[in-house]
């Protein structure tokens, strides 16, 4: 059994994917070929934003967005403590300071009360200027933008939505990657919409931002002369072959994969809700189920459950074994654990079970039988 069965997905879409790859090879247009712009247009239309700019990976997407806003030394960028490192690391690369925020244990997303507490603390200390909030749409469910966006407006901050895990999720029909002043996603293979390598994208409604992003992803080049570089940029373009792979995968994603993962999540929840804490999807929210993550009683029972699953040939993952404030790269901040009690609790108790659109009900039953065993 696979944790996320990309092989099963490929077999289902093999003809379309192979033909799409072959068309790129036949054209020899490997960099910024027509499939890249076609994908960008389809993704922008899907999330109802004016522009989508693809790039080399989800980390670059976050960094490019921060570069647009001139984020750098002396700036504070607020993001979740319970997430992948890139959500904070991209601000550090630019010389800014990530300010880590505790989570709501029921959703694993940024806690708006903790966010406002950290903003007030930074303002009181007076050493940094609050500039950006990066909420993370963790495990497929959008962050609590109903509360985060008003907080951003109250303190004059930009919102950069990290939709790497949330693409396809929504709040009352409004799709992930449409909530921030800019939004980003990742096409890492294990993401809800993934390619066969690295890839990412930024979404915006601003025409000038769109033009600058296209320049910055190509070393800051002029739109009319590739050898006239107007500012310092990056080399971060989505390969045409990856775009060609994403086009048929995106079609399947919209036509049935989102429905399929929600059906599978329902199977899990129906069977497990009395034995452990199953994921909470807030009212009016829709998840794209990047992960199906349960909470066990404590670290000992979580670790025992993972070992039992492994003995029965069932993979599982711990996302995440430590908060960002516990990472070696940020030890110098000396951030107190008392600010991150929910993050620390999550790191001890979370366990993610196999989740992908091609998981059968028999597979789910087999997994749940092991989880439910005394």
ZIWO-V161130 format. One record per backbone hydrogen bond with DSSP energy under -0.5 kcal/mol. CO is the residue of the C=O (numbers start at 1). NH is the residue of the N-H. E is the energy in kcal/mol with one decimal. If there is no record, write none. Layout:
co: [CO | CO]
nh: [NH | NH]
e: [E | E]
This chain:
co: [3 | 4 | 5 | 6 | 7 | 8 | 9 | 10 | 13 | 14 | 15 | 16 | 17 | 18 | 19 | 20 | 21 | 21 | 22 | 23 | 24 | 24 | 28 | 30 | 30 | 33 | 33 | 34 | 35 | 36 | 37 | 38 | 39 | 40 | 41 | 42 | 43 | 44 | 44 | 51 | 52 | 53 | 55 | 57 | 58 | 59 | 60 | 61 | 62 | 63 | 64 | 65 | 66 | 67 | 72 | 74 | 75 | 76 | 76 | 77 | 78 | 79 | 81 | 81 | 84 | 85 | 85 | 86 | 88 | 88 | 89 | 90 | 91 | 92 | 95 | 96 | 97 | 98 | 99 | 101 | 102 | 103 | 104 | 104 | 106 | 109 | 110 | 111 | 112 | 113 | 114 | 115 | 116 | 117 | 118 | 119 | 120 | 121 | 122 | 122 | 128 | 129 | 131 | 132 | 133 | 133 | 134 | 135 | 136 | 137 | 138 | 139 | 140 | 143 | 144 | 144 | 145 | 147 | 148 | 149 | 150 | 151 | 152 | 152 | 153 | 158 | 158 | 159 | 159 | 159 | 161 | 161 | 162 | 163 | 166 | 169 | 170 | 171 | 173 | 174 | 175 | 182 | 183 | 184 | 185 | 187 | 188 | 192 | 197 | 199 | 199 | 200 | 201 | 202 | 203 | 204 | 205 | 206 | 207 | 208 | 209 | 210 | 211 | 212 | 213 | 215 | 215 | 215 | 216 | 216 | 217 | 218 | 220 | 220 | 225 | 225 | 227 | 228 | 228 | 231 | 234 | 234 | 238 | 239 | 240 | 241 | 242 | 243 | 244 | 245 | 246 | 247 | 248 | 249 | 250 | 251 | 252 | 252 | 253 | 256 | 257 | 258 | 259 | 260 | 261 | 262 | 263 | 264 | 265 | 266 | 267 | 268 | 269 | 272 | 272 | 276 | 277 | 279 | 280 | 282 | 284 | 286 | 291 | 292 | 292 | 294 | 294 | 295 | 298 | 299 | 300 | 301 | 302 | 303 | 304 | 305 | 306 | 307 | 308 | 309 | 309 | 310 | 313 | 315 | 317 | 317 | 318 | 318 | 323 | 324 | 327 | 328 | 330 | 331 | 336 | 337 | 338 | 340 | 341 | 342 | 343 | 344 | 345 | 346 | 346 | 349 | 351 | 352 | 353 | 356 | 360 | 361 | 362 | 363 | 364 | 365 | 366 | 367 | 368 | 369 | 370]
nh: [355 | 6 | 9 | 10 | 11 | 12 | 13 | 14 | 17 | 18 | 19 | 20 | 21 | 22 | 23 | 24 | 24 | 25 | 26 | 27 | 28 | 29 | 30 | 32 | 240 | 36 | 37 | 38 | 39 | 40 | 41 | 42 | 43 | 44 | 45 | 46 | 47 | 48 | 49 | 204 | 54 | 202 | 200 | 61 | 62 | 63 | 64 | 65 | 66 | 67 | 68 | 69 | 71 | 70 | 75 | 129 | 97 | 131 | 132 | 99 | 134 | 101 | 83 | 324 | 87 | 88 | 89 | 90 | 91 | 92 | 93 | 94 | 96 | 95 | 74 | 98 | 77 | 100 | 79 | 81 | 111 | 105 | 107 | 108 | 280 | 104 | 112 | 115 | 116 | 117 | 118 | 119 | 120 | 121 | 122 | 123 | 124 | 125 | 126 | 128 | 130 | 76 | 158 | 78 | 135 | 160 | 80 | 162 | 138 | 140 | 141 | 291 | 288 | 145 | 147 | 148 | 149 | 151 | 152 | 153 | 154 | 155 | 156 | 157 | 156 | 133 | 160 | 161 | 181 | 182 | 163 | 184 | 137 | 167 | 169 | 176 | 286 | 174 | 175 | 171 | 178 | 161 | 203 | 163 | 201 | 195 | 191 | 194 | 189 | 58 | 187 | 55 | 185 | 53 | 183 | 51 | 207 | 210 | 211 | 212 | 213 | 214 | 215 | 216 | 217 | 218 | 220 | 221 | 219 | 234 | 236 | 221 | 230 | 231 | 222 | 228 | 229 | 222 | 230 | 233 | 219 | 236 | 32 | 243 | 244 | 245 | 246 | 247 | 248 | 249 | 250 | 251 | 252 | 253 | 254 | 255 | 256 | 257 | 258 | 260 | 261 | 262 | 263 | 264 | 265 | 266 | 267 | 268 | 269 | 270 | 271 | 272 | 273 | 275 | 276 | 278 | 295 | 281 | 282 | 285 | 172 | 170 | 293 | 294 | 353 | 296 | 351 | 277 | 302 | 303 | 304 | 305 | 306 | 307 | 308 | 309 | 310 | 311 | 312 | 312 | 314 | 313 | 315 | 354 | 319 | 352 | 320 | 321 | 326 | 327 | 330 | 331 | 333 | 334 | 339 | 340 | 341 | 344 | 345 | 346 | 347 | 348 | 349 | 349 | 350 | 296 | 294 | 317 | 292 | 359 | 364 | 365 | 366 | 367 | 368 | 369 | 370 | 371 | 372 | 373 | 373]
e: [-1.9 | -1.6 | -1.5 | -2.4 | -2.4 | -1.7 | -1.7 | -0.7 | -2.7 | -3.0 | -2.2 | -2.0 | -2.5 | -2.6 | -1.8 | -1.1 | -0.5 | -2.1 | -2.7 | -1.5 | -1.9 | -0.8 | -1.2 | -0.5 | -2.5 | -1.6 | -1.0 | -2.2 | -2.4 | -2.6 | -2.3 | -2.1 | -2.7 | -2.4 | -2.2 | -2.2 | -2.3 | -0.7 | -2.5 | -1.8 | -0.5 | -2.4 | -1.9 | -1.7 | -1.7 | -2.3 | -3.3 | -1.9 | -2.2 | -2.4 | -1.9 | -1.2 | -2.2 | -1.5 | -2.0 | -2.8 | -2.9 | -2.5 | -1.4 | -3.2 | -3.9 | -2.2 | -0.8 | -3.0 | -1.4 | -1.6 | -3.1 | -1.7 | -1.0 | -1.4 | -2.3 | -0.9 | -2.0 | -1.9 | -0.5 | -0.5 | -2.3 | -0.6 | -2.1 | -2.7 | -2.3 | -0.6 | -1.0 | -2.8 | -1.0 | -3.0 | -0.7 | -2.3 | -2.4 | -2.0 | -2.2 | -2.3 | -2.4 | -2.1 | -2.4 | -2.3 | -2.5 | -2.4 | -2.0 | -0.5 | -0.6 | -2.6 | -2.7 | -3.0 | -0.6 | -3.0 | -0.7 | -2.8 | -1.8 | -1.0 | -1.8 | -1.3 | -1.7 | -2.1 | -1.2 | -2.4 | -1.8 | -1.5 | -2.4 | -2.4 | -2.3 | -1.7 | -0.7 | -2.8 | -0.6 | -2.7 | -0.5 | -0.6 | -2.1 | -1.4 | -1.1 | -2.8 | -2.5 | -1.2 | -3.0 | -3.1 | -2.6 | -2.3 | -0.6 | -2.5 | -1.1 | -2.1 | -3.3 | -2.5 | -1.8 | -3.4 | -2.5 | -0.5 | -0.6 | -0.5 | -3.4 | -2.7 | -2.1 | -2.9 | -1.8 | -2.4 | -0.6 | -2.4 | -2.0 | -2.2 | -2.8 | -2.0 | -1.4 | -3.4 | -2.3 | -1.4 | -2.3 | -1.1 | -0.9 | -3.6 | -2.9 | -1.0 | -2.5 | -1.1 | -1.0 | -2.1 | -0.6 | -2.4 | -0.6 | -0.6 | -3.5 | -0.7 | -0.7 | -1.9 | -2.6 | -2.0 | -2.2 | -1.7 | -0.8 | -1.3 | -3.1 | -1.8 | -2.0 | -2.4 | -2.3 | -2.5 | -2.6 | -2.5 | -1.8 | -2.6 | -2.6 | -1.7 | -2.0 | -2.4 | -2.5 | -1.7 | -1.8 | -2.3 | -2.7 | -2.5 | -1.7 | -2.4 | -1.9 | -2.1 | -1.6 | -0.8 | -2.4 | -0.6 | -0.6 | -2.4 | -4.0 | -2.3 | -0.6 | -0.5 | -2.6 | -0.5 | -1.9 | -1.9 | -2.3 | -2.8 | -2.0 | -2.1 | -2.4 | -2.1 | -2.3 | -2.5 | -2.3 | -2.1 | -1.0 | -0.7 | -2.7 | -1.9 | -0.6 | -0.6 | -0.7 | -3.4 | -0.6 | -0.5 | -1.4 | -1.5 | -1.5 | -1.3 | -1.4 | -1.9 | -1.7 | -2.3 | -0.5 | -2.6 | -2.1 | -2.5 | -2.5 | -1.1 | -1.0 | -0.9 | -2.5 | -2.3 | -2.6 | -2.0 | -0.7 | -1.5 | -2.2 | -2.6 | -2.3 | -2.5 | -2.8 | -2.2 | -1.4 | -2.1 | -2.6 | -0.8 | -0.7]
